[in-house]
Structures are given as structure tokens and as C-alpha cells.
């Protein structure tokens, strides 16, 4: 499922609801309609919500109940979340409802797929969910366009859903009993944030390995700590992977070979212990993947409909604690990735440690070189350490104490995204510092991976001969990280 989401985000792919999924949806829906016809009282179908669950709603008001639910719960604030996150939300919600344990109408599920396939993406404010009783506010914003309300992004413009309906772009869905609750009750926003972060993190870790390898060449550090035998003894999978990847990136490096017989005994920990640190990040990613693989296939609605047993049960699958803790864990891991990267940048600019010109520039004093670039990396590193404090322990009771323990998974996901944005910039600063350092090491060739990385970086940023307006160079980080063709070539080196 994670791979399918990645493919969907990479290009225009449609959401297709298979016939078997439609059959499951219709069977569960039939049970809901049977319950209504029998006059039974079931939470979320013919009652109020949360603290108002004891209030029974007459049959002729059940449709209005669902519409009111979407309107009242759309209380998100702040800027919209990235469209890619909204796309993941829509994919996850369709999949969640298609399992056949929600009792939602097929029309509602089909309408989400229709909007996605037409490139109509709801405007979802990034803040307002506590990640329990579902991601209520974000999912309400995602669902309002189904009934022709709220805002959407369409053809790169932010427009009112109502305007698209008037233009005949699509027709609103007619919601029935339980539809609104099924749409907003789930972990799809929290999960989408973590899925998006995980997919980005995979790339960031590979780039961190490249930055490490470039710094090894620039600082004339030894490659001995990456010997396979060392890491076999530790038995940690991620550690072994990092060491192997760095060996491949440095293969045939003339820079590494040039100081085989030097007098240096040991390098600082930011080099010598890099496999252990970055390897732990890799192990964390594997754990996050295992959590996500379960969550994206899960049913997180409430109440749940069990067709074979003809039973509807109210429970707590909407609680996003697994996602909250996983996002917090990944925040810690990514912060550590930035921590050790910043240390290598600091090492490179320090002439007493690296032997390179002070602050990596000739005529230092007149020129400040990389002095303040490292300060920027330090500022971002410090910010990440603050953001890495866990959100999952910050529960606040809601809904008049009916919902008295919440996950705060969206907060965990949002701060994770900021950490990752900072880490990309920290790694980019290390890469710029490393390529600058390599320039002072003569015309020796780098390894098969590092030379490729050096050439790519130099195609974006030229050597710093003297001080220039440096922020323009720092601002090319996103361009570098979004170069899928380069990343593909990097993976070919690592995976061969």
C-alpha cells in the first residue's frame, strides 16, 4: 500500500474501487439500513455524537444530522496542508471505507474517488485535530466538498466547491445515515502526515549518507570505521546498511587513497560513529514502515459494522496513538540525523580539526566564508531538539471529558515535517561545505558515488572564491532534494 501511494503521488493515477470492494460496502450499508428500519438505537447512526451520544435523532432528521456533522466539525485553522498530504488522505479514506466495516453509502466513497480523479483536492487547514475520535476537523474539511461545500484546489487555484458545482464540474453526493461520521471518524490525516514524512525520510537518509561520504573525502577522514567486519560484530541491521552504502559511495576514491599512510589515529565521532548513528535512523525507519503498513490497511472508523454477525460495535480504533508515538520516534531519529551532520560541518570549517583554510575560504578575515552557514545549521539543529520533544504525551481532555485521552498525532506529524525540512537544509549545508573542502584537496577524483554527488552540487552552486550573497546558494536545497533523476542514479550506485 505504501508503494501504491508513492506511485499515486509521483504521477496521475486514478483511484479505482474494485467490484469486490463495492460489494462489501453495499453489504455493510444494508445492515445499517436494517438497523434504522428496526428502530434500534445505535451510536453514530441515530444518536448525537461524543457527549451527546444519549440524544436520539428521529429518522427523518438523519440526513441533516450528517450534514450538520461535517459543517460543525470543520473547525481547522492555519494554512492548508500540502496537497500531497490531502491526496494521501483521500486514498487512505477510500481504502478504509472499502474494507466493508463502516456502513457508509457507496455514493459517499465513490464521490471521494471522483474528486481525486478529477484533480479536485479539498483545502484542509493543517491544525485543529487532537488525533482521537478520529481526525475530525481535517477530515470534515476533506469531506465538505462531497456535498458541494468548503474549498478545494482545482487547476492550481483555490476555489469554492459550490462554484465548481454550479459550473457542472461535479455533482454533490446525497449523504445518508452514518455517512458523515464514517467520513470524519478515522486516522487518515494523522496517517497521511506520517506516510508523507516516511516517504521523504527514505530519501533524506540516503542524502545524509552521501553528505557523510563527501565530508570523509573533504576532511581526509579514514574509511576504516566502515569495514564490514566491524558492523557484523554489532549485528544491527541499519548500521551494517549504512557502512555498506558509504563503502559503495567511496569506491575508487583517490581522495581516500591519498592519505592511507597518514599519521592520523582516530577521527571525531561524527565520522567514526556515523554508521552507528545513521544506522539507528535506518532501524527507526524500518519500525515506522511496519507501523504504517498496518495502519494504512486498517479500519479506524467508529462504530464498526460486522456483517456476518449482524452486529454494530462502538469502540476506539479512531485513536491515533500508534501513529503519534511513531511520529515522535521518527522526529527523534531525524533530529539525530541533523545533529551529526551539523557536527561534520563544524569540523570542516575548523582549520585546527580539518587542516582546511579557516571557514573554508581563502583570505579568511577579509572573507567569512562558511562561518554563518554553520551558524544557520546550528540554529536549525537547536530548533529540531526543541521540536523533538514528544507530542504523544501531551493529552488534553475534549468533548466535555467524554473524550478524555487523546493522541495528539497530528501535532506529532506536523512538527515532524518541520524537523525534516530543517534536516534537509542542515544536510545541504554540509554538502556545500564538503564540496568546498574537496576543492582544496587538489584535482583528485572522488568515489563513484561521491564524484557524482560533487558534480551535481557544483552544477547548482559554484566554488566560493570570495564572499557573495550566500543565501541564494542555501536556498537551492529543495531543488537538489527534488531532483528525482539524480536520486535514481544515487540509488543505482548504492543498490549495485
MONOR-V102939 format. One record per residue. RES is the residue in one letter. PSI is psi in whole degrees, 0 to 359 (999 if undefined). Layout:
res=<RES/RES>
psi=<PSI/PSI>
This chain:
res=<X/X/X/X/X/X/X/X/X/X/X/X/X/X/X/X/X/X/X/X/X/X/X/X/X/X/X/X/X/X/X/X/X/X/X/X/X/X/X/X/X/X/X/X/X/X/X/X/X/X/X/X/X/X/X/X/X/X/X/X/X/X/X/X/X/X/X/X/X/X/X/X/X/X/X/X/X/X/X/X/X/X/X/X/X/X/X/X/X/X/X/X/X/X/X/X/X/X/X/X/X/X/X/X/X/X/X/X/X/X/X/X/X/X/X/X/X/X/X/X/X/X/X/X/X/X/X/X/X/X/X/X/X/X/X/X/X/X/X/X/X/X/X/X/X/X/X/X/X/X/X/X/X/X/X/X/X/X/X/X/X/X/X/X/X/X/X/X/X/X/X/X/X/X/X/X/X/X/X/X/X/X/X/X/X/X/X/X/X/X/X/X/X/X/X/X/X/X/X/X/X/X/X/X/X/X/X/X/X/X/X/X/X/X/X/X/X/X/X/X/X/X/X/X/X/X/X/X/X/X/X/X/X/X/X/X/X/X/X/X/X/X/X/X/X/X/X/X/X/X/X/X/X/X/X/X/X/X/X/X/X/X/X/X/X/X/X/X/X/X/X/X/X/X/X/X/X/X/X/X/X/X/X/X/X/X/X/X/X/X/X/X/X/X/X/X/X/X/X/X/X/X/X/X/X/X/X/X/X/X/X/X/X/X/X/X/X/X/X/X/X/X/X/X/X/X/X/X/X/X/X/X/X/X/X/X/X/X/X/X/X/X/X/X/X/X/X/X/X/X/X/X/X/X/X/X/X/X/X/X/X/X/X/X/X/X/X/X/X/X/X/X/X/X/X/X/X/X/X/X/X/X/X/X/X/X/X/X/X/X/X/X/X/X/X/X/X/X/X/X/X/X/X/X/X/X/X/X/X/X/X/X/X/X/X/X/X/X/X/X/X/X/X/X/X/X/X/X/X/X/X/X/X/X/X/X/X/X/X/X/X/X/X/X/X/X/X/X/X/X/X/X/X/X/X/X/X/X/X/X/X/X/X/X/X/X/X/X/X/X/X/X/X/X/X/X/X/X/X/X/X/X/X/X/X/X/X/X/X/X/X/X/X/X/X/X>
psi=<319/319/322/321/317/319/318/320/330/331/177/105/140/154/121/126/112/155/322/322/319/319/319/317/315/324/315/323/321/322/320/316/327/317/318/315/328/353/16/149/118/130/136/345/309/34/171/186/153/234/342/19/343/353/119/137/128/152/324/0/7/324/316/327/316/321/316/323/313/316/314/331/352/73/28/154/172/181/157/146/157/145/325/324/320/319/315/318/314/318/313/320/317/316/316/313/335/350/330/26/19/330/14/156/149/327/319/316/316/326/324/313/319/314/316/313/335/2/30/107/121/146/116/107/143/341/150/2/142/1/33/149/25/171/72/304/309/319/331/318/321/329/338/318/339/329/16/21/173/192/156/161/127/125/44/20/148/117/164/136/322/323/321/324/315/327/354/17/323/164/140/154/154/108/147/193/137/349/310/316/318/325/322/349/99/174/23/329/310/315/320/319/316/322/312/315/317/314/322/320/324/314/317/320/320/320/327/322/320/316/318/312/319/319/325/316/315/321/1/43/158/151/4/323/356/8/133/323/325/315/336/323/330/332/6/124/310/319/316/322/316/314/317/317/318/321/318/321/327/359/131/19/119/333/318/319/335/343/33/327/26/171/356/129/311/146/163/161/329/341/308/326/11/319/324/320/305/328/323/326/318/318/323/317/320/321/315/319/318/323/315/321/327/316/322/339/357/164/116/26/172/135/166/142/122/102/312/323/355/50/143/122/131/129/210/33/347/350/122/28/319/323/319/310/322/318/320/319/317/328/317/315/314/327/318/325/318/322/311/332/315/323/324/323/315/322/319/323/348/105/332/337/319/337/2/164/144/129/24/37/144/156/44/146/295/322/140/345/235/13/307/340/320/326/320/315/321/320/316/322/317/320/319/323/326/315/337/352/136/138/336/347/2/45/142/125/142/174/53/40/6/318/80/358/119/163/331/28/319/320/320/318/319/317/331/317/323/320/316/323/317/319/320/319/320/315/320/319/319/317/317/318/319/316/324/318/319/325/335/1/21/198/28/140/147/184/176/331/317/324/320/317/316/311/320/315/318/339/341/325/125/165/143/93/324/165/135/175/103/339/334/323/319/328/359/6/312/322/318/312/336/2/92/329/317/317/321/318/323/317/326/321/314/322/351/999>
